[in-house]
Amino acid sequence: MCKSHGPIPIGAWCWRVRKVAVANHVHPFLHAPGDGIQLLLLLVAVVFGPVSAAAQVGCIPNTPNYPCVYVADSGDSTVSVINATTQNVITMIAGIGPSPTGVAVTPNNAFVYVTTVNTPVSQVAVIDTRTNTLTTSVSLHSLNGVPSQIAITPDGAFAYVVESSTIEVIDTATNLAVSVVNGVTSPTAIAFTPDGKFAYIADTCPRNACAQVVDTSTQLVTTTIQIPDTLVSEPASIAVTPDGSTVCMSVGDPNHQFEVAFINASSNTLLVAVPLEQLALASNLGFGITPGGILYAAASTDPITGNPLNTVIPVNTISQVAGAPINVGLGPTGVAVAAGGAFVYVTNANSDTVSVIDTTNDTVIATVAVAGKTPQGVAAMPSIPPTITTQPASQTVNFGQGATLSVVATGTVPLAYQWYAGMSGDVTKPFATGPSISFGVLTSSPGSFWVQASNLAGSANSNTATITVNPAPPPTITTQPASQTINPGQTATLTFAAITPPPLSYNAQWYQGQSGDTSTPVAGAVGNSFTTPALASTTSYWVQATDIAGSANSNTATITVIQPPQTVSPGQSVDVGVLVNSPTGSPVEVGFACTIVTSQADQNPRLASDLGITCHSNPPTITLSKAPQSVTIMISTTGSASGALAPRTRNPTWFYALWLPLLAMAFFGEGFSTLCSRCGDVSQYVALAALVVLLLLLTSCGGGFTAPNVAATPAGSYKLTIVDYPIQGQTSGFVQTLLIVPLTVT
């Protein structure tokens, strides 16, 4: 019995009458003037519609026909296939079965399920979208169940068929009806939450319309949501918002006001009922929600007159505010939202057309004549295959750095990402999942990678991205060891710091000598700091930091050992006692000499010889060994002063005094001749000998005078540098000893 009010002409579509009577329906155009022309146009559409795409009628990804929209032509047991790009009918699928009504496409776009009314057992036709041909029909268990709407779970595993008094469940893997949903009364429509855990069913309760909540794991009703002040006869469409937060259900109030009831999906409580249009009924196929949350609701029939309407009303499911009505063809029955939400398709049962609404401005941009008659249910391919919009990029990083490869893909969510090692297309080496992969500290180039983005509708392969790691750099010395000044016998601590990229670490080795000279490593000095032994002379050190990539040499750090200050007058000499050893540990024969004199007044270095300063050891040649030994260094200046300031090895001065009588005789040589008349000219020889003795006395006596080679050493305060030098060619492994002596010339 029809649940609408008033007379019901053939062209008016009270849904429950239509489910039974549609098989014998006579198209209203055949009873109007010009029926022959209308029939001719219909035949042309039927015959020539498929011809334009005869070469390829399957909806295969990446072909001109893809994606497709499927329309159940209830009047002649066919399904029209519309190219969603060109908005043209590309083929008609015949032999579907009597009165095809509900249409649903699997989430992977591979199959279309269409309900048909057979007697006594109804069936569901299954269409392969790649060929757009009928592959099988699934028999339902319920006798005379009159199936109408059909919906497929988000994972594509099951198809739920809404019948007049029950809901049957088809396993899409086997295409067998496997169970029924118990606890429903007179269902009209069904919709699933995005996760597929629950189904919401538009149903009738004893006093008003209601929504039944079904747990899909048990297929049992868990909650009944009453919609107060609604007509039992007018529950129709139902839909769930893409975010799963809200359920929308079409109902009618006692005045036949078309309303949308909004239900909170978290608490399963009624939020509000929003009036849409006075004196209008909804079809159980007439709801569609875009990804942006805009509901498009078809007002199908006038409940008083039974006449078809021509209105689709957009409603914002977030604000629950209705927009301006959109005029479509007569008797809008089915509503389907294209994948991505750019277009909405509305079947017009009384116009044999499909209206295409552009959702950006809610205008009808095309009206497509279907290949059959009396279009009812409509379904657009629900999924958009992935498209990679941002490719993973090859990159070069430094040793020790990390790297990240990322991809951006569009398509119907959820999108899965599988990364592979190797070249794009090689799936033998799965690597990781997710839209990006990260590499931590890289010490070598990991190679090439690519990613495959996929969803239920298909997959897309990215380009190959290669990560290249620059070779490791050698250590970088950030803090150089610093030169220092100490007193004889003190130690000094040298430190340095270096960096090297992780995970590398460096080894440090200290050396004695000038930077780069690795002939004299310091035993045991292998860290960032090093304490010298007690030093008696100026010594230089440096350090080398080494890792697997190479090494870095520090600057030379000189530990200057300042000897005790010495004071002389020009022409005097001074003895300085020092401890010296062979730095190489091997015996070496050396001598000592003054090199540079630095004036403390102007810091101007001069050659010691230019200032008349000379140095030598006593004895002049000394063999140094590993053990420190005492060495006496004589520092001499030029000038008129006499005397040495420190004791040294010399002949006793009293010995020369023995020659004094002879000197006197030399001065009185004439008298000597008189005393010794027999000696002849002996006195001349005595005088000569006395002169020689006098010269010896002057040059040998401690207080004597030395004939200067240069002018007198200038007075001033100096720092005198004394060095040793190898003699007799013993230079192998030789490290020069530096002695710094403060010298004041008064």
VOGU-3710 file (C-alpha; in Angstrom, 3 decimals, decimal comma):
1> mckshgpipi> 0,000/0,000/0,000  1,331/3,463/-0,897  2,120/5,617/2,138  1,415/8,948/0,439  -1,803/10,867/0,398  -4,257/11,706/-2,412  -4,506/10,246/-5,912  -1,383/8,615/-7,277  -1,036/8,967/-11,050  1,303/6,675/-12,911
11> gawcwrvrkv> 3,846/9,437/-13,304  3,929/10,191/-9,546  6,470/8,210/-7,624  5,374/7,138/-4,207  8,343/4,882/-3,506  6,608/1,835/-2,117  4,132/1,724/-5,014  7,045/2,138/-7,411  8,923/-0,809/-5,998  6,096/-3,170/-6,973
21> avanhvhpfl> 4,525/-1,502/-9,963  7,595/-0,294/-11,796  7,887/-3,506/-13,763  4,594/-2,721/-15,527  5,199/1,036/-15,663  4,154/2,851/-18,864  6,322/5,870/-19,578  4,205/9,039/-19,411  5,786/10,405/-22,586  3,914/7,758/-24,606
31> hapgdgiqll> 0,597/9,265/-23,575  1,468/12,832/-24,533  1,150/14,585/-27,918  4,093/13,789/-30,154  4,608/10,366/-28,668  6,148/9,178/-31,927  8,844/11,859/-31,836  9,589/11,168/-28,211  9,822/7,477/-28,946  12,148/8,154/-31,870
41> lllvavvfgp> 14,419/10,270/-29,697  14,391/7,552/-27,083  15,358/4,934/-29,654  18,155/7,140/-30,941  19,460/7,549/-27,408  19,242/3,821/-26,837  20,758/2,786/-30,137  23,357/5,474/-30,722  24,297/6,366/-27,188  26,724/3,436/-26,842
51> vsaaaqvgci> 27,980/3,758/-30,380  30,110/6,835/-29,621  32,225/4,774/-27,268  31,980/1,448/-29,079  35,745/1,096/-29,222  36,053/1,213/-25,446  33,075/0,959/-23,096  34,819/-0,245/-19,966  35,619/2,136/-17,117  39,317/1,451/-16,790
61> pntpnypcvy> 41,599/3,811/-14,867  43,711/6,121/-17,014  41,438/5,735/-20,039  39,129/8,401/-21,537  36,012/6,722/-20,143  37,156/6,792/-16,529  35,481/7,451/-14,116  31,883/6,393/-14,678  28,428/7,000/-13,241  25,877/4,143/-13,227
71> vadsgdstvs> 22,126/4,718/-13,504  19,444/2,037/-12,898  16,868/2,368/-15,684  13,908/0,866/-13,895  11,564/1,097/-16,865  13,441/-1,270/-19,179  15,770/-3,367/-17,004  18,987/-1,680/-18,109  21,815/0,322/-16,624  23,094/3,449/-18,358
81> vinattqnvi> 26,781/4,244/-18,025  27,802/7,934/-18,084  31,317/9,199/-18,660  31,837/11,544/-15,711  34,352/13,602/-17,683  32,327/14,245/-20,813  28,893/13,817/-19,150  27,782/11,545/-21,999  26,250/8,070/-21,996  28,936/5,692/-23,242
91> tmiagigpsp> 27,036/2,413/-23,074  23,895/0,659/-21,860  24,056/-2,651/-20,010  21,038/-4,858/-20,755  19,720/-7,993/-19,065  20,044/-6,623/-15,557  16,700/-7,986/-14,376  13,222/-6,586/-13,733  12,916/-3,090/-12,245  16,536/-2,275/-11,340
101> tgvavtpnna> 16,420/0,279/-8,554  19,300/0,592/-6,122  22,884/0,986/-7,380  26,196/0,853/-5,497  29,815/0,783/-6,668  32,480/-1,025/-4,652  35,079/1,260/-3,050  37,735/0,008/-5,453  35,559/0,959/-8,443  35,739/-2,619/-9,699
111> fvyvttvntp> 32,108/-3,789/-9,472  28,602/-2,364/-9,513  25,755/-3,974/-7,526  22,176/-3,373/-8,757  18,984/-4,540/-7,009  16,263/-6,108/-9,176  12,749/-7,345/-8,425  12,312/-10,927/-9,545  9,519/-13,291/-8,623  9,505/-15,076/-6,309
121> vsqvavidtr> 13,148/-14,530/-5,395  14,709/-11,148/-5,993  18,297/-10,776/-7,134  21,227/-8,414/-7,160  23,054/-8,039/-10,486  26,867/-7,674/-10,439  28,584/-5,660/-13,196  32,309/-5,719/-13,966  33,306/-2,097/-14,540  36,342/-2,973/-16,665
131> tntlttsvsl> 34,084/-4,378/-19,352  30,732/-2,940/-18,237  29,129/-6,341/-18,592  26,929/-8,398/-16,281  29,023/-11,063/-14,555  26,617/-12,728/-12,133  23,393/-12,343/-10,171  23,082/-12,963/-6,451  19,837/-14,557/-5,281  18,329/-13,178/-2,080
141> hslngvpsqi> 16,733/-15,329/0,595  13,652/-13,280/1,332  10,592/-14,207/-0,725  8,887/-11,193/-2,274  11,253/-9,000/-0,349  11,139/-6,222/-2,965  14,755/-4,924/-2,683  15,266/-1,215/-3,159  18,388/0,493/-1,908  21,816/-1,148/-1,630
151> aitpdgafay> 24,962/0,055/0,153  28,488/-1,369/0,365  30,670/-1,271/3,464  33,699/1,082/3,342  36,098/-1,826/3,047  34,097/-3,353/0,193  33,636/-6,669/1,975  29,824/-6,698/2,201  26,806/-5,297/0,375  23,692/-4,565/2,466
161> vvesstievi> 20,408/-4,855/0,539  17,404/-2,945/1,901  14,198/-4,901/1,444  10,633/-4,160/2,490  10,908/-5,885/5,872  14,531/-6,861/6,328  18,117/-6,232/5,266  20,172/-8,969/3,652  23,959/-9,093/3,638  25,971/-10,243/0,623
171> dtatnlavsv> 29,594/-11,346/0,883  31,219/-9,568/-2,079  34,089/-12,067/-2,186  31,767/-15,005/-2,863  28,691/-13,067/-4,068  26,466/-15,067/-1,742  23,764/-13,779/0,611  25,162/-14,786/3,997  22,981/-13,193/6,699  20,205/-10,765/7,594
181> vngvtsptai> 19,964/-7,850/9,987  17,452/-8,581/12,717  15,502/-6,009/14,663  14,343/-3,728/11,837  10,677/-3,131/10,976  10,230/-1,483/7,615  13,642/-0,187/6,472  13,977/2,233/3,597  17,633/3,199/3,463  21,044/2,444/4,994
191> aftpdgkfay> 24,362/4,277/5,427  27,658/3,340/7,086  30,020/5,241/9,326  33,392/5,926/7,661  35,081/3,189/9,687  32,336/0,700/8,819  31,692/-0,270/12,443  28,077/0,883/12,460  25,211/1,110/10,001  22,347/3,598/10,372
201> iadtcprnac> 19,003/2,462/8,978  15,985/4,650/8,230  13,050/2,750/9,706  9,557/3,097/11,147  8,701/2,767/14,792  5,183/2,387/16,281  4,501/6,126/16,577  7,010/7,907/14,362  10,036/7,567/12,130  13,235/6,311/13,761
211> aqvvdtstql> 16,831/5,454/13,004  18,199/2,049/13,931  21,888/1,666/14,819  23,366/-1,692/13,770  26,689/-3,104/14,935  28,130/-4,485/11,689  30,267/-7,030/13,538  27,162/-8,738/14,976  24,524/-7,354/12,560  22,273/-6,612/15,509
221> vtttiqipdt> 20,408/-3,411/16,322  22,055/-1,782/19,322  20,181/1,539/19,551  16,899/2,968/18,326  16,753/6,751/17,864  13,237/8,173/17,883  12,422/11,175/15,666  9,413/12,765/17,436  6,576/14,524/15,593  7,218/12,711/12,337
231> lvsepasiav> 4,991/10,593/10,135  5,549/6,891/10,315  4,965/6,741/6,571  7,702/9,099/5,498  11,203/8,024/6,603  13,266/7,752/3,439  16,935/8,567/2,798  19,768/8,443/5,299  23,446/9,445/5,084  26,501/9,887/7,342
241> tpdgstvcms> 28,841/12,870/7,048  32,376/12,063/5,816  33,845/12,739/9,253  31,373/10,355/10,874  30,079/12,936/13,327  26,523/13,416/12,089  23,747/11,273/10,667  21,217/12,914/8,327  17,788/11,340/7,793  14,824/12,560/5,722
251> vgdpnhqfev> 11,462/12,618/7,550  8,050/14,276/7,197  6,092/16,092/9,862  2,274/15,803/10,263  1,855/18,631/7,738  3,941/16,788/5,168  6,814/19,205/5,619  9,985/17,670/4,186  12,601/17,765/6,980  16,126/16,587/7,632
261> afinassntl> 16,753/15,166/11,086  20,361/15,637/12,320  21,616/12,986/14,753  24,788/13,158/16,869  26,635/9,967/15,953  28,680/9,991/19,170  25,715/10,033/21,542  23,071/8,769/19,089  20,755/11,590/20,079  18,618/13,844/17,936
271> lvavpleqla> 20,119/17,299/17,442  17,541/19,141/15,356  15,056/18,679/12,527  15,441/21,281/9,776  12,456/21,973/7,474  13,338/21,984/3,784  10,143/22,246/1,726  6,390/22,268/2,324  4,376/19,421/0,778  7,266/17,316/-0,429
281> lasnlgfgit> 8,322/13,721/-0,029  11,830/12,323/-0,240  13,020/9,295/-2,103  14,985/6,641/-0,255  17,681/7,132/-2,922  17,706/10,909/-2,675  20,558/11,845/-0,299  24,195/12,540/-1,108  26,881/14,281/1,002  30,032/15,846/-0,434
291> pggilyaaas> 33,426/15,491/1,246  32,951/19,086/2,402  29,803/18,164/4,330  27,101/19,583/2,014  24,001/17,421/1,836  22,037/17,364/-1,428  18,443/16,235/-0,776  15,940/15,468/-3,539  12,319/16,547/-3,040  10,693/13,889/-5,195
301> tdpitgnpln> 6,916/14,023/-4,966  4,031/16,219/-3,817  2,310/14,117/-1,117  -1,109/15,645/-1,787  -1,309/15,518/-5,555  1,232/12,809/-6,190  2,796/14,963/-8,871  6,572/14,880/-9,385  8,616/17,785/-8,113  11,832/19,165/-9,582
311> tvipvntisq> 13,841/20,336/-6,592  17,170/19,450/-4,955  18,033/21,366/-1,795  21,627/21,800/-0,512  22,030/21,755/3,264  25,144/22,549/5,271  25,504/19,654/7,702  27,751/21,679/10,001  25,510/24,720/10,421  22,260/22,849/9,592
321> vagapinvgl> 21,284/25,704/7,259  19,515/25,013/3,957  20,575/26,755/0,777  18,555/27,878/-2,214  16,678/25,097/-4,059  18,191/23,840/-7,304  15,812/23,111/-10,172  16,428/19,773/-11,868  14,269/17,470/-14,006  10,903/16,060/-13,012
331> gptgvavaag> 10,715/13,517/-10,226  14,251/13,636/-8,780  14,746/10,231/-7,245  18,382/9,276/-6,862  21,316/11,434/-5,771  24,988/10,493/-6,078  28,090/12,531/-5,279  31,046/12,055/-7,596  34,356/11,159/-6,039  35,949/14,353/-4,801
341> gafvyvtnan> 32,591/16,115/-4,524  32,908/18,344/-7,588  29,651/17,120/-9,111  26,330/15,731/-7,950  24,231/13,470/-10,188  20,434/13,476/-9,826  18,175/11,008/-11,662  14,861/12,458/-12,879  12,432/9,546/-13,038  9,772/11,454/-14,909
351> sdtvsvidtt> 12,163/13,094/-17,381  14,373/10,093/-18,177  17,380/12,309/-17,575  20,232/12,857/-15,180  20,951/16,386/-13,975  24,606/17,212/-13,305  25,093/19,836/-10,579  28,348/21,757/-10,236  28,803/21,962/-6,458  30,992/25,071/-6,640
361> ndtviatvav> 28,002/27,237/-7,570  25,047/24,805/-7,248  24,012/25,107/-10,857  22,974/22,415/-13,315  25,707/22,271/-15,938  24,403/19,320/-17,963  21,308/17,233/-18,483  22,073/13,753/-19,744  19,397/11,646/-21,429  19,708/8,082/-20,131
371> agktpqgvaa> 19,711/5,154/-22,492  16,753/3,496/-20,769  13,577/4,573/-19,027  12,591/5,802/-15,609  16,001/6,235/-13,976  16,000/5,452/-10,272  19,164/4,778/-8,332  22,444/6,350/-9,361  25,988/5,696/-8,155  29,241/7,397/-9,079
381> mpsipptitt> 32,539/5,634/-8,746  33,318/6,494/-5,114  37,095/6,470/-5,204  39,700/8,536/-6,998  42,863/6,572/-7,723  46,014/8,111/-6,286  47,922/10,740/-8,202  51,377/11,761/-7,041  51,544/15,538/-7,020  54,932/15,982/-5,318
391> qpasqtvnfg> 57,633/13,469/-6,163  60,291/12,407/-3,661  63,407/14,425/-4,468  66,946/13,150/-4,773  69,342/14,846/-2,406  72,964/15,027/-1,356  73,855/15,379/2,310  77,070/15,654/4,245  78,559/12,780/6,135  76,844/12,367/9,503
401> qgatlsvvat> 73,677/14,219/8,499  70,194/12,756/8,120  67,842/12,778/5,150  64,102/12,527/4,588  62,212/11,460/1,483  58,588/12,592/1,206  55,773/12,195/-1,270  52,476/14,012/-1,666  49,615/12,158/-3,324  45,970/12,939/-3,910
411> gtvplayqwy> 43,105/10,495/-4,176  40,359/9,071/-2,070  41,472/8,454/1,468  42,706/6,400/3,086  45,883/6,345/1,040  48,542/3,751/1,781  52,223/4,329/1,068  54,763/1,570/0,511  58,405/2,472/-0,055  60,781/0,210/-1,927
421> agmsgdvtkp> 64,547/0,184/-2,313  65,750/0,224/-5,887  64,401/1,708/-9,074  60,765/2,691/-9,546  58,620/-0,327/-10,335  60,868/-2,840/-8,579  58,759/-4,248/-5,732  61,228/-6,909/-4,637  62,671/-4,845/-1,785  59,929/-3,338/0,404
431> fatgpsisfg> 61,499/-0,826/2,740  59,048/1,212/4,844  55,533/2,626/4,906  54,062/6,093/5,267  54,196/9,305/3,219  57,809/9,945/4,255  60,837/7,996/5,366  63,719/9,378/7,395  67,315/8,310/7,661  69,246/9,187/10,783
441> vltsspgsfw> 72,993/9,719/10,873  74,278/8,685/7,457  77,850/7,517/7,011  77,405/6,115/3,512  74,971/6,545/0,636  71,885/4,373/1,319  70,917/4,172/-2,355  67,745/4,762/-4,343  64,117/4,539/-3,235  60,618/5,020/-4,591
451> vqasnlagsa> 57,112/4,851/-3,163  53,807/3,451/-4,304  50,686/5,297/-3,173  47,529/3,211/-3,247  43,899/3,135/-2,209  40,981/0,905/-3,035  40,727/2,458/-6,481  44,295/1,897/-7,623  47,917/2,842/-7,162  50,550/5,240/-8,458
461> nsntatitvn> 54,301/4,809/-8,554  56,639/7,681/-7,794  59,892/8,551/-9,469  63,130/7,169/-8,104  64,907/9,322/-5,522  68,570/8,798/-4,684  70,298/9,843/-1,467  74,003/10,557/-1,835  76,281/11,112/1,158  79,385/13,233/0,725
471> pappptittq> 82,604/11,609/1,985  83,460/12,176/5,604  85,634/15,235/6,230  88,707/15,017/8,456  88,469/16,483/11,952  88,346/20,231/12,342  90,421/21,704/15,143  88,303/24,310/16,891  90,654/25,205/19,775  94,397/25,332/19,162
481> pasqtinpgq> 96,934/24,486/21,868  98,340/27,757/23,263  101,987/28,673/23,721  103,069/29,340/27,312  105,982/30,695/29,328  107,315/28,861/32,392  110,324/28,861/34,666  112,942/26,107/34,501  111,759/22,894/36,104  108,053/23,638/35,727
491> tatltfaait> 105,467/21,723/33,665  102,822/23,060/31,274  99,408/21,665/30,322  98,359/21,906/26,708  94,762/21,433/25,558  92,970/21,466/22,250  89,482/20,665/20,886  88,304/19,262/17,563  85,035/18,238/15,978  84,188/15,494/13,547
501> ppplsynaqw> 80,747/14,535/12,179  78,866/11,882/14,138  79,115/9,015/14,574  82,823/9,419/14,000  85,236/10,158/16,800  88,850/11,168/16,538  92,082/10,028/18,132  94,656/12,569/19,300  98,440/12,125/19,352  100,829/14,769/20,684
511> yqgqsgdtst> 104,258/15,293/19,153  107,355/17,233/20,145  108,700/19,633/17,563  107,147/21,753/14,871  103,641/21,061/13,483  103,747/18,318/10,869  106,901/16,670/12,193  105,764/13,238/13,365  109,249/11,934/14,122  108,962/12,512/17,880
521> pvagavgnsf> 105,612/11,309/19,298  105,146/11,899/23,007  104,593/8,543/24,644  101,175/8,262/26,295  100,039/11,736/25,190  96,898/10,752/23,285  94,046/12,873/24,653  92,640/16,350/24,358  95,046/17,554/27,006  98,694/16,817/27,726
531> ttpalastts> 100,975/17,840/30,591  104,621/18,195/29,717  107,413/16,882/31,898  109,400/19,395/33,923  111,197/21,476/31,299  114,653/23,026/31,544  114,629/24,503/28,050  112,107/25,870/25,607  110,279/23,054/23,858  107,576/22,949/21,168
541> ywvqatdiag> 104,646/20,565/20,864  101,689/20,005/18,543  98,846/17,525/18,260  97,293/15,565/15,409  93,568/14,601/15,411  92,746/11,590/13,226  89,564/9,778/12,159  88,762/7,402/9,312  88,460/10,327/6,902  91,869/11,828/7,568
551> sansntatit> 93,732/13,971/10,026  94,205/17,578/11,059  97,380/19,105/12,505  97,282/21,747/15,156  99,457/24,807/15,340  102,764/24,586/17,146  102,580/25,470/20,835  105,907/26,607/22,266  106,606/26,256/25,976  109,172/28,976/26,568
561> viqppqtvsp> 111,442/28,302/29,555  112,852/31,576/30,892  116,265/31,153/32,561  117,215/33,339/35,597  118,056/36,934/34,595  121,744/37,726/33,999  123,475/41,150/34,182  126,795/42,053/32,544  128,732/45,104/31,483  129,842/45,391/27,868
571> gqsvdvgvlv> 132,910/43,210/27,470  132,053/40,914/30,374  130,926/37,285/30,154  128,648/35,180/32,289  128,228/31,455/32,854  124,700/30,008/32,867  124,103/26,496/34,138  121,264/24,578/32,444  119,900/21,034/32,337  119,736/19,646/28,811
581> nsptgspvev> 118,931/16,229/27,412  118,516/14,631/24,011  114,818/15,065/23,163  114,936/12,154/20,743  116,328/9,844/23,397  119,270/8,988/21,169  122,771/10,344/21,870  123,675/13,377/19,820  126,828/15,505/19,858  126,038/19,190/19,942
591> gfactivtsq> 127,471/22,637/20,389  125,733/25,815/21,531  125,496/29,254/19,943  123,619/32,500/20,383  121,118/33,215/17,606  118,588/35,957/18,223  118,526/38,795/20,716  115,192/40,497/21,302  115,221/43,917/22,864  112,602/44,189/25,566
601> adqnprlasd> 112,325/47,899/24,863  111,134/47,664/21,291  110,657/43,891/20,856  112,954/44,166/17,876  114,859/40,925/17,186  118,518/41,183/16,104  121,278/38,750/15,357  123,356/38,139/18,478  126,548/38,500/16,452  125,472/41,985/15,389
611> lgitchsnpp> 125,479/43,013/19,064  128,802/41,344/19,816  127,253/38,574/21,878  128,605/35,051/21,575  127,810/31,792/23,343  129,439/28,425/23,699  129,335/25,534/26,098  132,075/24,456/28,368  133,413/22,201/27,009  132,514/23,439/23,496
621> titlskapqs> 131,275/19,998/22,389  128,832/18,019/24,516  127,164/14,669/23,926  123,534/14,774/25,023  121,759/11,616/26,119  118,207/10,803/27,170  118,912/11,726/30,813  119,174/15,466/31,586  122,696/16,666/32,301  124,156/19,906/33,564
631> vtimisttgs> 125,703/22,097/30,898  127,519/25,401/31,432  126,892/27,987/28,759  129,288/30,956/28,531  127,692/34,191/27,302  130,242/36,806/26,218  129,783/40,440/25,267  132,089/42,969/23,715  133,320/46,171/25,291  135,920/47,682/27,646
641> asgalaprtr> 134,856/45,932/30,838  136,819/42,987/32,149  136,135/39,985/34,248  133,798/37,094/34,264  130,630/37,090/36,337  130,654/33,415/37,069  133,518/30,972/37,750  134,843/28,923/34,899  137,828/26,772/34,079  141,028/28,959/33,684
651> nptwfyalwl> 144,799/28,975/34,634  145,645/30,474/38,086  146,375/34,180/37,750  149,205/33,962/40,262  151,185/31,892/37,773  151,404/34,895/35,515  152,716/37,023/38,394  155,974/35,057/38,216  156,701/36,982/35,055  156,503/40,369/36,739
661> pllamaffge> 160,312/40,623/37,511  161,053/40,018/33,901  158,710/42,806/32,995  160,594/45,126/35,279  163,837/44,068/33,693  162,387/44,803/30,302  161,705/48,366/31,358  165,177/48,684/32,725  166,959/46,777/29,990  169,769/49,270/29,653
671> gfstlcsrcg> 170,787/48,847/33,287  170,726/45,127/32,887  173,168/45,443/30,107  175,484/47,382/32,363  175,307/44,757/35,103  176,014/42,030/32,656  178,457/43,408/30,221  179,238/39,979/29,047  175,725/39,292/27,913  176,094/41,413/24,833
681> dvsqyvalaa> 172,610/42,110/23,344  170,827/39,679/25,629  168,806/42,538/27,078  167,003/42,996/23,825  165,747/39,437/23,925  164,701/39,776/27,539  162,658/42,860/26,723  160,922/41,032/23,889  160,118/38,093/26,110  158,723/40,405/28,754
691> lvvlllllts> 156,438/41,964/26,190  155,104/38,551/25,188  154,495/37,712/28,821  152,629/40,955/29,270  150,367/40,190/26,359  149,712/36,710/27,726  148,929/38,218/31,053  146,460/40,658/29,570  144,650/38,007/27,547  144,690/35,224/30,122
701> cgggftapnv> 144,121/36,921/33,411  140,560/36,970/34,707  140,434/40,712/34,772  142,235/41,143/31,499  140,987/42,729/28,260  139,843/41,024/25,066  140,231/42,699/21,747  136,642/43,181/20,532  135,516/41,954/17,100  132,702/44,552/16,989
711> aatpagsykl> 131,800/47,681/18,832  130,759/47,335/22,449  127,475/45,508/23,127  124,819/48,212/23,601  123,342/48,594/27,029  119,789/47,386/27,409  117,510/44,564/28,481  117,365/41,597/26,164  116,025/38,128/25,766  118,832/36,014/24,423
721> tivdypiqgq> 118,012/32,861/22,463  120,633/30,117/22,699  120,312/26,998/20,578  122,165/23,778/20,223  123,276/22,400/16,892  124,428/18,946/15,851  128,029/18,512/14,831  129,768/15,831/12,822  126,617/15,377/10,690  124,481/13,868/13,478
731> tsgfvqtlli> 121,171/15,372/12,360  118,927/12,300/12,254  116,036/12,777/14,661  117,603/15,960/16,012  115,279/18,390/17,855  116,752/21,764/18,640  116,910/22,929/22,231  116,017/26,555/22,887  117,363/28,465/25,892  115,865/31,870/26,596
741> vpltvt> 118,036/33,944/28,935  117,041/37,439/30,116  120,212/39,498/29,739  120,775/43,016/30,991  123,781/44,917/29,658  124,627/47,895/31,903
//
